């Protein structure tokens, strides 16, 4: 900004008249302020430049254009002023003041923006030297700043490294803590497995002991059942060699009937028989498929009568209508079925101790009528023969035997307290079981 006061400007600038003050140039981009004053003893004016003038110093310069700040230089106007541009002595300034923009980048652009009656205000060589000096100072400051930045960065990097080291320590502590927890978890899991294995072993041993106990009970019960059935036998039968060969203590059921046939049923479910089995029963049992329920009880009589019960609870029979009526109407579990001398003769004993019969030998019916009420409810088994023979047994091991000469033989022998059951066949044959 260039300011040139007119001749009428009042005296108020520390004794400097408007004639003495010819121009003030303010370079706002560089902070340089130049004043052009008429020298009191010389004909030519002088210029005074001040560098890096602050906004607080600028009003002081306006009040005292001769003020020295210690950061400038001065030149004679003749060094920078063109002779063609010199104004004759005594020629005044324009009455109106004018402001012109001045460029700080070059003195030529600043001179182009000034009015035609304003002289140049600075020496380009000096300005360049000052700029070079300022540049050197700034470079030095930059190097110092770079050094300081480097030092500060080193400090910052040191703190970062400290944080990273702390983070590594924390990560290590975290991993150690996690490993400790994992080890504790492994220890707990190992103790849990050991405890579980101990309990499993105890349970296995307990189960083995229980299984052994149950197996022993089963064997004892089976041995008891074998004793109750009779481990041995006294035989008088057709095909006696085959009968003797087929009998052992594992036989659960023996039946005689049909056409001189003897039938055996074993604990395993297997069966064996001699010739003469009733045809319909033979068709049921011969070659029976393994996927079908095996028989668990068989009874036979004369005239092709039979009764068979299978493992699934189903049963089949051939006999008189009265037997069929009894079996159909009753839902009680059957213990034994016996077929007598005639086709209509039969007796059924139930597992609850009850019984039913029709056309049985008179000696058996008389024995039943002579029983007490408690004995009548304790009947366990009964067999009948084709010639009026009979055998009756109660749960209290009371035995009735009649219609056969074997009765006297048993009464007079050691078999009296040992025999368990007897079945009768044609021709006075029989099979007696004892223990």
Order of alpha helices (4+ residues) and beta strands (2+ residues): beta-beta-beta-beta-alpha-beta-alpha-beta-alpha-alpha-beta-alpha-beta-beta-beta-alpha-beta-beta-beta-alpha-beta-beta-beta-alpha-alpha-beta-beta-beta-alpha-beta-beta
